[in-house]
């Protein structure tokens, strides 16, 4: 497999060829949401669903 990569025409010229890794110790940022974060979109989605249903049935 290494021979196949070495004979690729663009591998020698392109500095971004291949997979780039983050430097040691660098990690993706963590997002910490409050414990009940899912309640807000669930309630809003449910309310929007009921409004759409009632609108479709009565109007």
Protein Blocks (a to p, Z undefined) as FASTA:
>chain_A
ZZmmmmpmklmmmmkgcjddddehiacddddddfklmmmmmmmmmmmmmmmmmmmmmZZ
